[in-house]
Amino acid sequence: MCELCMKHGAGKKWYLNAQHYSDEIVEKYNLRDYLMEQYKNFEQVSVRKVHGFNAVGLDYKLRMPIIGRIIKSAAQKMLHSTKPPVNPLRAEGHIGQIVPLEDGIAILEECASEPMINKNCMCRYMSRGEKEACCINFGVMSEILEKLPRFIPEKDKFHLNRHEAIERFTENNRKGYIGTIWFGPFPYINNLCSCSTPECAGIRPRVDFDIFSIYKAEYVIQMDRQKCSDCRMCVSKCPFKALTFDRESKEVKLDISKCYGCGVCRHFCPDDALYLSPRDTIPEVCGKY
């Protein structure tokens, strides 16, 4: 199990611990006001300075030997904070993990409370100016986002029952979108996303800048070579370059050290040659999140 599961999972995966979805946490930390303020000013989060720095020109800043180390350390400390949330314009305690389809369904079936809502992804909107309703929120977020029209989808259904939420998450996962679940802020879980790269503000810091903004999944992909026809469909759908095509051997190769365990590649394999195994059962990647 990952570090989050060990500390906050109550004996299982942290995101399947129903306590983190409870109204008790909302009341204890006054999260209605906190989250309302955060989402009212959502566009300011990425440009607001924290410790004298913001995300503008982050690539250049991180390449600076001393400044880069300072920014990375400060960002990771902030993201992994387990202190009570104070400033809604800082991403304190905002840490997540990639989840495959099966665990996303388990979250929606066993933990998340109704009503659930289908909201526009702000990462896509802020990166490319497009509104796509692919994030599912629940708990107190259902009442907060009712008051913020820019998050409400114009074409897709806004309110979802449990069955509809599962259908929507499944549909997005089969499109190739990556399931992610988030503390936001710790210790409250209210957001199950269907992310795409490079727009995702949660995945991109980890992949592009090596900032520990998200954990890899509790799983890793495995390949049945006897079934694989080397069609390369999975290669084109893996955003982490864990699956590549070797032109000399003319075979698809798997580097599980690069696998984030999202499992979306499985949906595009016509040979049913890909499957997920628990990360802690594979010595090469056990404990590496």
Residue pairs with C-beta under 8 A, 6 or more apart in sequence:
1 9
1 13
1 218
1 280
2 14
2 97
2 215
2 216
2 218
2 289
3 215
3 289
4 14
4 95
4 97
4 215
5 12
5 13
5 14
5 218
7 14
8 14
8 17
8 20
8 187
9 16
9 17
10 17
10 19
13 103
13 218
14 20
14 97
15 97
15 99
15 103
15 107
15 111
15 181
15 189
16 103
16 106
16 107
16 110
16 111
17 111
18 110
18 111
19 25
19 187
20 111
20 183
20 187
20 188
20 189
21 111
21 112
21 113
21 138
21 139
21 188
21 189
21 190
23 139
23 140
25 31
25 187
25 188
26 32
26 139
26 140
26 188
29 84
29 85
29 185
29 188
31 85
31 140
31 185
31 188
32 140
32 143
32 144
34 85
34 88
34 185
35 88
35 140
35 141
35 144
35 190
36 144
36 147
37 88
37 89
38 45
38 88
38 89
39 144
39 145
39 148
39 151
40 148
41 88
41 89
42 122
43 122
43 126
44 89
45 89
45 90
45 91
46 54
46 55
46 56
46 126
46 201
47 54
47 55
47 56
48 54
48 89
48 90
50 74
50 78
50 90
51 70
51 74
53 61
53 71
53 74
58 71
58 209
59 208
59 209
61 67
61 68
61 71
62 68
62 71
62 72
62 209
72 209
72 210
72 211
75 205
75 211
75 213
76 211
76 212
76 213
78 90
78 91
78 92
79 91
79 92
79 93
79 94
79 95
79 211
79 212
79 213
80 93
80 95
80 212
81 92
81 93
81 186
82 93
82 186
82 187
83 92
83 93
85 92
85 93
85 185
85 186
86 92
92 185
92 186
93 183
93 184
93 185
93 186
93 187
94 182
94 183
94 184
94 185
94 186
95 182
95 183
95 186
95 213
95 214
95 215
96 180
96 181
96 182
96 183
96 184
96 202
96 213
96 214
96 215
97 180
97 181
97 214
97 215
97 216
97 217
97 218
97 289
98 178
98 179
98 180
98 203
98 214
98 215
98 216
98 217
98 260
98 261
98 262
99 107
99 179
99 180
99 181
99 192
99 217
99 262
100 173
100 179
100 217
100 219
100 261
100 262
100 263
100 276
101 169
101 170
101 173
101 174
101 179
101 263
102 263
103 179
103 181
103 217
103 218
104 169
104 173
104 179
104 181
104 192
105 166
105 169
105 170
107 181
107 192
108 116
108 136
108 162
108 165
108 166
108 169
108 192
109 162
109 166
111 189
112 136
112 138
112 139
112 162
112 165
112 192
113 138
113 139
114 138
114 161
114 162
115 138
115 142
115 159
115 160
115 161
116 136
116 137
116 138
116 142
116 159
116 160
116 161
116 162
116 164
116 165
117 136
117 137
117 138
117 141
117 142
117 145
117 158
117 159
117 160
118 133
118 134
118 135
118 136
118 153
118 156
118 157
118 158
118 159
118 160
118 165
118 168
119 133
119 135
119 136
119 137
119 145
119 151
119 152
119 153
119 158
120 131
120 132
120 133
120 135
120 150
120 151
120 152
120 153
121 131
121 132
121 133
121 134
121 135
121 193
121 194
121 195
121 199
122 151
123 195
123 199
123 200
123 201
123 202
124 130
124 131
124 132
124 134
124 196
124 199
125 131
125 150
126 201
127 198
127 199
128 199
131 150
131 153
131 154
133 153
133 155
133 156
133 158
134 172
134 177
134 193
134 194
135 191
135 192
135 193
135 194
136 160
136 165
136 168
136 169
136 191
136 192
136 193
136 194
137 145
137 190
137 191
137 192
138 165
138 190
138 192
139 188
139 189
139 190
140 190
141 190
141 191
142 159
145 151
145 152
146 152
152 158
157 164
160 168
169 179
169 192
169 194
172 194
173 179
173 194
173 263
173 264
173 267
174 264
174 267
175 194
176 196
176 237
176 264
176 267
176 268
177 194
177 195
177 196
177 264
178 194
178 195
178 196
178 197
178 200
178 203
178 239
178 260
178 262
178 264
179 192
179 193
179 194
179 195
179 262
180 192
180 193
180 194
180 195
180 200
180 202
180 203
180 214
181 189
181 191
181 192
181 193
182 189
182 190
182 191
182 193
182 202
183 189
184 190
184 191
193 200
193 202
195 202
195 203
196 239
197 203
197 204
197 207
197 239
198 204
198 207
198 208
202 213
202 214
203 213
203 214
205 211
205 213
205 214
206 212
206 213
206 214
207 239
207 240
215 289
216 259
216 260
216 261
216 279
216 288
216 289
217 260
217 261
217 262
217 263
217 279
218 261
218 278
218 279
218 280
219 261
219 263
219 276
219 277
219 278
219 279
220 256
220 259
220 261
220 276
220 277
220 279
220 282
220 285
221 242
221 243
221 254
221 256
221 259
221 261
221 263
221 265
221 266
221 274
221 275
221 276
221 277
222 254
222 256
222 274
222 275
222 276
222 277
222 282
223 252
223 254
223 273
223 274
224 273
224 274
224 275
225 273
227 271
227 272
227 273
228 251
228 252
228 269
228 271
228 273
229 270
229 271
229 273
230 245
230 250
230 251
230 252
231 269
231 270
231 271
232 245
232 252
233 268
233 269
233 270
234 243
234 252
234 265
234 268
234 269
234 274
235 243
235 244
235 245
235 252
236 268
237 264
237 265
237 267
237 268
238 265
240 258
240 259
240 260
240 262
241 255
241 258
242 254
242 255
242 256
242 257
242 258
242 259
242 260
243 252
243 253
243 254
243 255
243 265
244 252
244 253
244 255
245 251
245 252
245 253
246 252
246 253
256 282
256 284
256 285
257 284
257 285
257 288
259 285
261 276
261 279
263 276
265 274
266 274
266 275
266 276
279 285
279 286
279 287
279 288
279 289
280 286
280 287
